[in-house]
Amino acid sequence: MSDIKQVQEEIIDEFSILEGDRESTIFYIMELGNQLDEFPEEARLDENLIKGCQSKVWLTTEVKDQKVIFKADSNTDITKGLISLLIRVLSGRSPKEIIDEDLYFIEKIGMGNIIGSQRSNGLASMIKRMKLYALAYQSKLNV
């Protein structure tokens, strides 16, 4: 498995092909969301909702072999695409990797200019929640 920096560089390369075209970028983000694994209906609980997102975003986690596995879904296509990018970068990593890593790809692909301030706040909430889960698992696993 590639390390987090390699995955971020892959994402930056993919988005560079779009040359900052807003419409193409949004369409691509929505396409990425369609590639998420099926999210179980029984996990669509209020306790799994990420607060601070304009859209509904459900996030669940589990640990396998001391790696955090994230699953998510959203009721909007763009937000589903955004969480899919975060899952691509952070899922399957150790809690320490998730906590320590700077997610620079978001700025490099110009995401703030594309999604606007409301969704940017939601994206920050998604990242915060994922890092909080990692922190909780880190203390639980004593790693």
HELIX and SHEET records of a PDB file:
HELIX    1   1 ILE A    4  SER A   16  1                                  13    
HELIX    2   2 ARG A   22  ASN A   34  1                                  13    
HELIX    3   3 GLU A   41  ALA A   43  5                                   3    
HELIX    4   4 ASP A   46  ASN A   48  5                                   3    
HELIX    5   5 ASP A   77  LEU A   90  1                                  14    
HELIX    6   6 PRO A   95  ASP A  100  1                                   6    
HELIX    7   7 PHE A  105  LYS A  108  1                                   4    
HELIX    8   8 MET A  111  LEU A  141  1                                  31    
SHEET    1   A 2 VAL A  57  LYS A  64  0                                        
SHEET    2   A 2 LYS A  67  SER A  74 -1                                        
END                                                                             
